[in-house]
Amino acid sequence: MEQRRPFSEILSWRVSEMQFWQAHYQLEYEKEHPPVVNPADVTPEQSLSQFKKLMV
């Protein structure tokens, strides 16, 4: 389970450590939200529906 860190602690991290965690969370996000494979296959209605789901 992830631990939350105080913002002041995160500000003291080295740039390399921040880059590591940024990459880690980006990969986690991409696992949960895969990109659309071929955007030409998505109708405007489907696109709007997906957008509304993201905004909820």
PDB file of N, H, CA, C and O in Angstrom:
ATOM      1  N   MET A   1       0.838  -1.181   0.000  1.00  0.00           N
ATOM      2  CA  MET A   1       0.000   0.000   0.000  1.00  0.00           C
ATOM      3  C   MET A   1       0.886   1.248   0.000  1.00  0.00           C
ATOM      4  O   MET A   1       1.916   1.300   0.671  1.00  0.00           O
ATOM      5  N   GLU A   2       0.470   2.218  -0.746  1.00  0.00           N
ATOM      6  H   GLU A   2      -0.367   2.176  -1.291  1.00  0.00           H
ATOM      7  CA  GLU A   2       1.263   3.434  -0.865  1.00  0.00           C
ATOM      8  C   GLU A   2       1.144   4.291   0.385  1.00  0.00           C
ATOM      9  O   GLU A   2       0.097   4.342   1.031  1.00  0.00           O
ATOM     10  N   GLN A   3       2.223   4.951   0.703  1.00  0.00           N
ATOM     11  H   GLN A   3       3.073   4.909   0.178  1.00  0.00           H
ATOM     12  CA  GLN A   3       2.213   5.878   1.826  1.00  0.00           C
ATOM     13  C   GLN A   3       2.221   7.292   1.280  1.00  0.00           C
ATOM     14  O   GLN A   3       2.947   7.608   0.337  1.00  0.00           O
ATOM     15  N   ARG A   4       1.407   8.130   1.884  1.00  0.00           N
ATOM     16  H   ARG A   4       0.818   7.872   2.650  1.00  0.00           H
ATOM     17  CA  ARG A   4       1.415   9.537   1.493  1.00  0.00           C
ATOM     18  C   ARG A   4       2.545  10.241   2.216  1.00  0.00           C
ATOM     19  O   ARG A   4       2.824   9.970   3.384  1.00  0.00           O
ATOM     20  N   ARG A   5       3.185  11.140   1.508  1.00  0.00           N
ATOM     21  H   ARG A   5       2.959  11.360   0.559  1.00  0.00           H
ATOM     22  CA  ARG A   5       4.303  11.895   2.067  1.00  0.00           C
ATOM     23  C   ARG A   5       3.899  13.357   2.183  1.00  0.00           C
ATOM     24  O   ARG A   5       3.146  13.863   1.352  1.00  0.00           O
ATOM     25  N   PRO A   6       4.395  14.032   3.207  1.00  0.00           N
ATOM     26  CA  PRO A   6       4.128  15.470   3.293  1.00  0.00           C
ATOM     27  C   PRO A   6       4.784  16.197   2.115  1.00  0.00           C
ATOM     28  O   PRO A   6       5.862  15.819   1.657  1.00  0.00           O
ATOM     29  N   PHE A   7       4.122  17.228   1.645  1.00  0.00           N
ATOM     30  H   PHE A   7       3.246  17.535   2.018  1.00  0.00           H
ATOM     31  CA  PHE A   7       4.624  17.966   0.492  1.00  0.00           C
ATOM     32  C   PHE A   7       6.017  18.520   0.755  1.00  0.00           C
ATOM     33  O   PHE A   7       6.859  18.540  -0.143  1.00  0.00           O
ATOM     34  N   SER A   8       6.261  18.967   1.973  1.00  0.00           N
ATOM     35  H   SER A   8       5.577  18.951   2.703  1.00  0.00           H
ATOM     36  CA  SER A   8       7.580  19.522   2.305  1.00  0.00           C
ATOM     37  C   SER A   8       8.679  18.471   2.143  1.00  0.00           C
ATOM     38  O   SER A   8       9.802  18.801   1.763  1.00  0.00           O
ATOM     39  N   GLU A   9       8.360  17.210   2.430  1.00  0.00           N
ATOM     40  H   GLU A   9       7.447  16.942   2.739  1.00  0.00           H
ATOM     41  CA  GLU A   9       9.347  16.140   2.252  1.00  0.00           C
ATOM     42  C   GLU A   9       9.620  15.899   0.769  1.00  0.00           C
ATOM     43  O   GLU A   9      10.765  15.703   0.363  1.00  0.00           O
ATOM     44  N   ILE A  10       8.567  15.917  -0.027  1.00  0.00           N
ATOM     45  H   ILE A  10       7.637  16.077   0.302  1.00  0.00           H
ATOM     46  CA  ILE A  10       8.721  15.692  -1.462  1.00  0.00           C
ATOM     47  C   ILE A  10       9.572  16.793  -2.090  1.00  0.00           C
ATOM     48  O   ILE A  10      10.363  16.529  -2.996  1.00  0.00           O
ATOM     49  N   LEU A  11       9.412  18.013  -1.616  1.00  0.00           N
ATOM     50  H   LEU A  11       8.770  18.228  -0.881  1.00  0.00           H
ATOM     51  CA  LEU A  11      10.207  19.124  -2.157  1.00  0.00           C
ATOM     52  C   LEU A  11      11.701  18.941  -1.913  1.00  0.00           C
ATOM     53  O   LEU A  11      12.522  19.496  -2.644  1.00  0.00           O
ATOM     54  N   SER A  12      12.054  18.176  -0.902  1.00  0.00           N
ATOM     55  H   SER A  12      11.387  17.725  -0.308  1.00  0.00           H
ATOM     56  CA  SER A  12      13.474  17.974  -0.596  1.00  0.00           C
ATOM     57  C   SER A  12      14.097  16.810  -1.381  1.00  0.00           C
ATOM     58  O   SER A  12      15.302  16.578  -1.280  1.00  0.00           O
ATOM     59  N   TRP A  13      13.297  16.083  -2.155  1.00  0.00           N
ATOM     60  H   TRP A  13      12.318  16.272  -2.237  1.00  0.00           H
ATOM     61  CA  TRP A  13      13.823  14.957  -2.918  1.00  0.00           C
ATOM     62  C   TRP A  13      14.737  15.432  -4.043  1.00  0.00           C
ATOM     63  O   TRP A  13      14.599  16.544  -4.552  1.00  0.00           O
ATOM     64  N   ARG A  14      15.671  14.567  -4.415  1.00  0.00           N
ATOM     65  H   ARG A  14      15.784  13.663  -4.001  1.00  0.00           H
ATOM     66  CA  ARG A  14      16.530  14.824  -5.571  1.00  0.00           C
ATOM     67  C   ARG A  14      15.694  14.729  -6.855  1.00  0.00           C
ATOM     68  O   ARG A  14      14.652  14.075  -6.885  1.00  0.00           O
ATOM     69  N   VAL A  15      16.163  15.382  -7.890  1.00  0.00           N
ATOM     70  H   VAL A  15      17.010  15.913  -7.865  1.00  0.00           H
ATOM     71  CA  VAL A  15      15.453  15.373  -9.171  1.00  0.00           C
ATOM     72  C   VAL A  15      15.324  13.948  -9.705  1.00  0.00           C
ATOM     73  O   VAL A  15      14.278  13.581 -10.239  1.00  0.00           O
ATOM     74  N   SER A  16      16.366  13.152  -9.566  1.00  0.00           N
ATOM     75  H   SER A  16      17.216  13.450  -9.132  1.00  0.00           H
ATOM     76  CA  SER A  16      16.330  11.777 -10.086  1.00  0.00           C
ATOM     77  C   SER A  16      15.245  10.953  -9.393  1.00  0.00           C
ATOM     78  O   SER A  16      14.588  10.127 -10.027  1.00  0.00           O
ATOM     79  N   GLU A  17      15.058  11.179  -8.095  1.00  0.00           N
ATOM     80  H   GLU A  17      15.592  11.851  -7.580  1.00  0.00           H
ATOM     81  CA  GLU A  17      14.020  10.446  -7.375  1.00  0.00           C
ATOM     82  C   GLU A  17      12.632  10.894  -7.826  1.00  0.00           C
ATOM     83  O   GLU A  17      11.730  10.069  -7.967  1.00  0.00           O
ATOM     84  N   MET A  18      12.460  12.183  -8.049  1.00  0.00           N
ATOM     85  H   MET A  18      13.193  12.853  -7.934  1.00  0.00           H
ATOM     86  CA  MET A  18      11.166  12.683  -8.535  1.00  0.00           C
ATOM     87  C   MET A  18      10.868  12.138  -9.928  1.00  0.00           C
ATOM     88  O   MET A  18       9.727  11.789 -10.230  1.00  0.00           O
ATOM     89  N   GLN A  19      11.896  12.062 -10.780  1.00  0.00           N
ATOM     90  H   GLN A  19      12.823  12.345 -10.535  1.00  0.00           H
ATOM     91  CA  GLN A  19      11.703  11.517 -12.123  1.00  0.00           C
ATOM     92  C   GLN A  19      11.310  10.043 -12.056  1.00  0.00           C
ATOM     93  O   GLN A  19      10.467   9.585 -12.828  1.00  0.00           O
ATOM     94  N   PHE A  20      11.924   9.302 -11.130  1.00  0.00           N
ATOM     95  H   PHE A  20      12.609   9.675 -10.503  1.00  0.00           H
ATOM     96  CA  PHE A  20      11.583   7.892 -10.964  1.00  0.00           C
ATOM     97  C   PHE A  20      10.105   7.735 -10.612  1.00  0.00           C
ATOM     98  O   PHE A  20       9.399   6.934 -11.225  1.00  0.00           O
ATOM     99  N   TRP A  21       9.639   8.501  -9.623  1.00  0.00           N
ATOM    100  H   TRP A  21      10.212   9.152  -9.125  1.00  0.00           H
ATOM    101  CA  TRP A  21       8.251   8.375  -9.187  1.00  0.00           C
ATOM    102  C   TRP A  21       7.275   8.885 -10.239  1.00  0.00           C
ATOM    103  O   TRP A  21       6.172   8.354 -10.372  1.00  0.00           O
ATOM    104  N   GLN A  22       7.667   9.897 -10.978  1.00  0.00           N
ATOM    105  H   GLN A  22       8.562  10.328 -10.870  1.00  0.00           H
ATOM    106  CA  GLN A  22       6.816  10.380 -12.061  1.00  0.00           C
ATOM    107  C   GLN A  22       6.622   9.273 -13.099  1.00  0.00           C
ATOM    108  O   GLN A  22       5.502   9.031 -13.547  1.00  0.00           O
ATOM    109  N   ALA A  23       7.706   8.606 -13.478  1.00  0.00           N
ATOM    110  H   ALA A  23       8.617   8.803 -13.113  1.00  0.00           H
ATOM    111  CA  ALA A  23       7.623   7.509 -14.442  1.00  0.00           C
ATOM    112  C   ALA A  23       6.789   6.362 -13.878  1.00  0.00           C
ATOM    113  O   ALA A  23       5.993   5.761 -14.600  1.00  0.00           O
ATOM    114  N   HIS A  24       6.966   6.057 -12.601  1.00  0.00           N
ATOM    115  H   HIS A  24       7.612   6.545 -12.014  1.00  0.00           H
ATOM    116  CA  HIS A  24       6.216   4.979 -11.956  1.00  0.00           C
ATOM    117  C   HIS A  24       4.713   5.240 -12.038  1.00  0.00           C
ATOM    118  O   HIS A  24       3.944   4.370 -12.446  1.00  0.00           O
ATOM    119  N   TYR A  25       4.306   6.444 -11.646  1.00  0.00           N
ATOM    120  H   TYR A  25       4.931   7.151 -11.315  1.00  0.00           H
ATOM    121  CA  TYR A  25       2.876   6.744 -11.636  1.00  0.00           C
ATOM    122  C   TYR A  25       2.321   6.904 -13.040  1.00  0.00           C
ATOM    123  O   TYR A  25       1.140   6.634 -13.263  1.00  0.00           O
ATOM    124  N   GLN A  26       3.129   7.331 -13.983  1.00  0.00           N
ATOM    125  H   GLN A  26       4.088   7.550 -13.802  1.00  0.00           H
ATOM    126  CA  GLN A  26       2.681   7.414 -15.372  1.00  0.00           C
ATOM    127  C   GLN A  26       2.389   6.016 -15.902  1.00  0.00           C
ATOM    128  O   GLN A  26       1.382   5.812 -16.580  1.00  0.00           O
ATOM    129  N   LEU A  27       3.260   5.046 -15.602  1.00  0.00           N
ATOM    130  H   LEU A  27       4.078   5.211 -15.052  1.00  0.00           H
ATOM    131  CA  LEU A  27       3.028   3.665 -16.036  1.00  0.00           C
ATOM    132  C   LEU A  27       1.785   3.086 -15.376  1.00  0.00           C
ATOM    133  O   LEU A  27       1.013   2.380 -16.025  1.00  0.00           O
ATOM    134  N   GLU A  28       1.583   3.375 -14.095  1.00  0.00           N
ATOM    135  H   GLU A  28       2.210   3.948 -13.568  1.00  0.00           H
ATOM    136  CA  GLU A  28       0.383   2.904 -13.402  1.00  0.00           C
ATOM    137  C   GLU A  28      -0.871   3.480 -14.058  1.00  0.00           C
ATOM    138  O   GLU A  28      -1.858   2.771 -14.251  1.00  0.00           O
ATOM    139  N   TYR A  29      -0.825   4.762 -14.396  1.00  0.00           N
ATOM    140  H   TYR A  29      -0.023   5.338 -14.239  1.00  0.00           H
ATOM    141  CA  TYR A  29      -1.974   5.414 -15.024  1.00  0.00           C
ATOM    142  C   TYR A  29      -2.271   4.778 -16.379  1.00  0.00           C
ATOM    143  O   TYR A  29      -3.429   4.532 -16.715  1.00  0.00           O
ATOM    144  N   GLU A  30      -1.219   4.513 -17.153  1.00  0.00           N
ATOM    145  H   GLU A  30      -0.278   4.713 -16.879  1.00  0.00           H
ATOM    146  CA  GLU A  30      -1.418   3.935 -18.479  1.00  0.00           C
ATOM    147  C   GLU A  30      -1.975   2.517 -18.411  1.00  0.00           C
ATOM    148  O   GLU A  30      -2.677   2.087 -19.326  1.00  0.00           O
ATOM    149  N   LYS A  31      -1.671   1.778 -17.331  1.00  0.00           N
ATOM    150  H   LYS A  31      -1.101   2.126 -16.587  1.00  0.00           H
ATOM    151  CA  LYS A  31      -2.254   0.444 -17.159  1.00  0.00           C
ATOM    152  C   LYS A  31      -3.755   0.557 -16.929  1.00  0.00           C
ATOM    153  O   LYS A  31      -4.528  -0.246 -17.452  1.00  0.00           O
ATOM    154  N   GLU A  32      -4.166   1.546 -16.151  1.00  0.00           N
ATOM    155  H   GLU A  32      -3.537   2.198 -15.726  1.00  0.00           H
ATOM    156  CA  GLU A  32      -5.578   1.719 -15.815  1.00  0.00           C
ATOM    157  C   GLU A  32      -6.358   2.411 -16.925  1.00  0.00           C
ATOM    158  O   GLU A  32      -7.563   2.195 -17.052  1.00  0.00           O
ATOM    159  N   HIS A  33      -5.700   3.236 -17.728  1.00  0.00           N
ATOM    160  H   HIS A  33      -4.721   3.412 -17.625  1.00  0.00           H
ATOM    161  CA  HIS A  33      -6.353   4.002 -18.785  1.00  0.00           C
ATOM    162  C   HIS A  33      -5.588   3.828 -20.095  1.00  0.00           C
ATOM    163  O   HIS A  33      -4.855   4.727 -20.508  1.00  0.00           O
ATOM    164  N   PRO A  34      -5.754   2.676 -20.750  1.00  0.00           N
ATOM    165  CA  PRO A  34      -5.003   2.461 -21.993  1.00  0.00           C
ATOM    166  C   PRO A  34      -5.432   3.459 -23.071  1.00  0.00           C
ATOM    167  O   PRO A  34      -6.601   3.840 -23.133  1.00  0.00           O
ATOM    168  N   PRO A  35      -4.497   3.881 -23.913  1.00  0.00           N
ATOM    169  CA  PRO A  35      -4.836   4.832 -24.973  1.00  0.00           C
ATOM    170  C   PRO A  35      -5.723   4.184 -26.031  1.00  0.00           C
ATOM    171  O   PRO A  35      -5.728   2.963 -26.187  1.00  0.00           O
ATOM    172  N   VAL A  36      -6.461   5.001 -26.745  1.00  0.00           N
ATOM    173  H   VAL A  36      -6.457   5.993 -26.618  1.00  0.00           H
ATOM    174  CA  VAL A  36      -7.292   4.504 -27.838  1.00  0.00           C
ATOM    175  C   VAL A  36      -6.358   4.012 -28.939  1.00  0.00           C
ATOM    176  O   VAL A  36      -5.442   4.722 -29.352  1.00  0.00           O
ATOM    177  N   VAL A  37      -6.601   2.786 -29.410  1.00  0.00           N
ATOM    178  H   VAL A  37      -7.345   2.208 -29.075  1.00  0.00           H
ATOM    179  CA  VAL A  37      -5.701   2.175 -30.389  1.00  0.00           C
ATOM    180  C   VAL A  37      -5.772   2.901 -31.726  1.00  0.00           C
ATOM    181  O   VAL A  37      -4.746   3.270 -32.298  1.00  0.00           O
ATOM    182  N   ASN A  38      -6.971   3.100 -32.212  1.00  0.00           N
ATOM    183  H   ASN A  38      -7.805   2.800 -31.748  1.00  0.00           H
ATOM    184  CA  ASN A  38      -7.140   3.777 -33.495  1.00  0.00           C
ATOM    185  C   ASN A  38      -8.254   4.808 -33.343  1.00  0.00           C
ATOM    186  O   ASN A  38      -9.428   4.442 -33.393  1.00  0.00           O
ATOM    187  N   PRO A  39      -7.926   6.074 -33.161  1.00  0.00           N
ATOM    188  CA  PRO A  39      -8.954   7.084 -32.924  1.00  0.00           C
ATOM    189  C   PRO A  39      -9.951   7.219 -34.068  1.00  0.00           C
ATOM    190  O   PRO A  39     -11.060   7.710 -33.856  1.00  0.00           O
ATOM    191  N   ALA A  40      -9.585   6.795 -35.275  1.00  0.00           N
ATOM    192  H   ALA A  40      -8.684   6.396 -35.447  1.00  0.00           H
ATOM    193  CA  ALA A  40     -10.510   6.888 -36.403  1.00  0.00           C
ATOM    194  C   ALA A  40     -11.702   5.952 -36.220  1.00  0.00           C
ATOM    195  O   ALA A  40     -12.753   6.169 -36.823  1.00  0.00           O
ATOM    196  N   ASP A  41     -11.552   4.912 -35.394  1.00  0.00           N
ATOM    197  H   ASP A  41     -10.698   4.736 -34.904  1.00  0.00           H
ATOM    198  CA  ASP A  41     -12.631   3.951 -35.171  1.00  0.00           C
ATOM    199  C   ASP A  41     -13.635   4.423 -34.127  1.00  0.00           C
ATOM    200  O   ASP A  41     -14.652   3.762 -33.915  1.00  0.00           O
ATOM    201  N   VAL A  42     -13.376   5.545 -33.474  1.00  0.00           N
ATOM    202  H   VAL A  42     -12.550   6.082 -33.647  1.00  0.00           H
ATOM    203  CA  VAL A  42     -14.261   6.044 -32.428  1.00  0.00           C
ATOM    204  C   VAL A  42     -15.209   7.071 -33.027  1.00  0.00           C
ATOM    205  O   VAL A  42     -14.781   8.049 -33.640  1.00  0.00           O
ATOM    206  N   THR A  43     -16.507   6.834 -32.840  1.00  0.00           N
ATOM    207  H   THR A  43     -16.854   6.039 -32.342  1.00  0.00           H
ATOM    208  CA  THR A  43     -17.495   7.789 -33.348  1.00  0.00           C
ATOM    209  C   THR A  43     -17.539   9.006 -32.429  1.00  0.00           C
ATOM    210  O   THR A  43     -17.092   8.930 -31.284  1.00  0.00           O
ATOM    211  N   PRO A  44     -18.069  10.116 -32.911  1.00  0.00           N
ATOM    212  CA  PRO A  44     -18.193  11.294 -32.041  1.00  0.00           C
ATOM    213  C   PRO A  44     -19.016  11.011 -30.781  1.00  0.00           C
ATOM    214  O   PRO A  44     -18.714  11.538 -29.710  1.00  0.00           O
ATOM    215  N   GLU A  45     -20.040  10.190 -30.907  1.00  0.00           N
ATOM    216  H   GLU A  45     -20.286   9.762 -31.777  1.00  0.00           H
ATOM    217  CA  GLU A  45     -20.869   9.852 -29.748  1.00  0.00           C
ATOM    218  C   GLU A  45     -20.063   9.061 -28.718  1.00  0.00           C
ATOM    219  O   GLU A  45     -20.170   9.308 -27.517  1.00  0.00           O
ATOM    220  N   GLN A  46     -19.257   8.110 -29.194  1.00  0.00           N
ATOM    221  H   GLN A  46     -19.171   7.910 -30.170  1.00  0.00           H
ATOM    222  CA  GLN A  46     -18.418   7.333 -28.280  1.00  0.00           C
ATOM    223  C   GLN A  46     -17.375   8.226 -27.620  1.00  0.00           C
ATOM    224  O   GLN A  46     -17.085   8.087 -26.432  1.00  0.00           O
ATOM    225  N   SER A  47     -16.820   9.134 -28.396  1.00  0.00           N
ATOM    226  H   SER A  47     -17.055   9.246 -29.361  1.00  0.00           H
ATOM    227  CA  SER A  47     -15.824  10.052 -27.857  1.00  0.00           C
ATOM    228  C   SER A  47     -16.429  10.911 -26.753  1.00  0.00           C
ATOM    229  O   SER A  47     -15.819  11.087 -25.698  1.00  0.00           O
ATOM    230  N   LEU A  48     -17.615  11.444 -26.988  1.00  0.00           N
ATOM    231  H   LEU A  48     -18.110  11.302 -27.845  1.00  0.00           H
ATOM    232  CA  LEU A  48     -18.290  12.263 -25.984  1.00  0.00           C
ATOM    233  C   LEU A  48     -18.623  11.435 -24.749  1.00  0.00           C
ATOM    234  O   LEU A  48     -18.490  11.913 -23.623  1.00  0.00           O
ATOM    235  N   SER A  49     -19.055  10.199 -24.959  1.00  0.00           N
ATOM    236  H   SER A  49     -19.163   9.811 -25.874  1.00  0.00           H
ATOM    237  CA  SER A  49     -19.359   9.312 -23.838  1.00  0.00           C
ATOM    238  C   SER A  49     -18.116   9.040 -22.994  1.00  0.00           C
ATOM    239  O   SER A  49     -18.178   9.072 -21.765  1.00  0.00           O
ATOM    240  N   GLN A  50     -16.993   8.773 -23.650  1.00  0.00           N
ATOM    241  H   GLN A  50     -16.943   8.747 -24.649  1.00  0.00           H
ATOM    242  CA  GLN A  50     -15.743   8.537 -22.925  1.00  0.00           C
ATOM    243  C   GLN A  50     -15.308   9.780 -22.165  1.00  0.00           C
ATOM    244  O   GLN A  50     -14.825   9.688 -21.037  1.00  0.00           O
ATOM    245  N   PHE A  51     -15.481  10.943 -22.784  1.00  0.00           N
ATOM    246  H   PHE A  51     -15.873  11.018 -23.701  1.00  0.00           H
ATOM    247  CA  PHE A  51     -15.115  12.200 -22.135  1.00  0.00           C
ATOM    248  C   PHE A  51     -15.954  12.418 -20.879  1.00  0.00           C
ATOM    249  O   PHE A  51     -15.431  12.823 -19.842  1.00  0.00           O
ATOM    250  N   LYS A  52     -17.251  12.150 -20.973  1.00  0.00           N
ATOM    251  H   LYS A  52     -17.676  11.821 -21.816  1.00  0.00           H
ATOM    252  CA  LYS A  52     -18.136  12.327 -19.812  1.00  0.00           C
ATOM    253  C   LYS A  52     -17.753  11.378 -18.685  1.00  0.00           C
ATOM    254  O   LYS A  52     -17.820  11.756 -17.515  1.00  0.00           O
ATOM    255  N   LYS A  53     -17.351  10.150 -19.017  1.00  0.00           N
ATOM    256  H   LYS A  53     -17.297   9.843 -19.967  1.00  0.00           H
ATOM    257  CA  LYS A  53     -16.923   9.199 -17.990  1.00  0.00           C
ATOM    258  C   LYS A  53     -15.678   9.703 -17.268  1.00  0.00           C
ATOM    259  O   LYS A  53     -15.546   9.536 -16.055  1.00  0.00           O
ATOM    260  N   LEU A  54     -14.768  10.318 -18.016  1.00  0.00           N
ATOM    261  H   LEU A  54     -14.875  10.453 -19.001  1.00  0.00           H
ATOM    262  CA  LEU A  54     -13.551  10.849 -17.405  1.00  0.00           C
ATOM    263  C   LEU A  54     -13.848  12.013 -16.471  1.00  0.00           C
ATOM    264  O   LEU A  54     -13.147  12.204 -15.477  1.00  0.00           O
ATOM    265  N   MET A  55     -14.871  12.784 -16.778  1.00  0.00           N
ATOM    266  H   MET A  55     -15.440  12.628 -17.585  1.00  0.00           H
ATOM    267  CA  MET A  55     -15.184  13.975 -15.993  1.00  0.00           C
ATOM    268  C   MET A  55     -16.000  13.669 -14.736  1.00  0.00           C
ATOM    269  O   MET A  55     -16.179  14.544 -13.888  1.00  0.00           O
ATOM    270  N   VAL A  56     -16.486  12.458 -14.613  1.00  0.00           N
ATOM    271  H   VAL A  56     -16.341  11.748 -15.302  1.00  0.00           H
ATOM    272  CA  VAL A  56     -17.303  12.102 -13.434  1.00  0.00           C
ATOM    273  C   VAL A  56     -16.438  11.651 -12.300  1.00  0.00           C
ATOM    274  O   VAL A  56     -16.948  11.313 -11.231  1.00  0.00           O
TER     275      VAL A  56
END
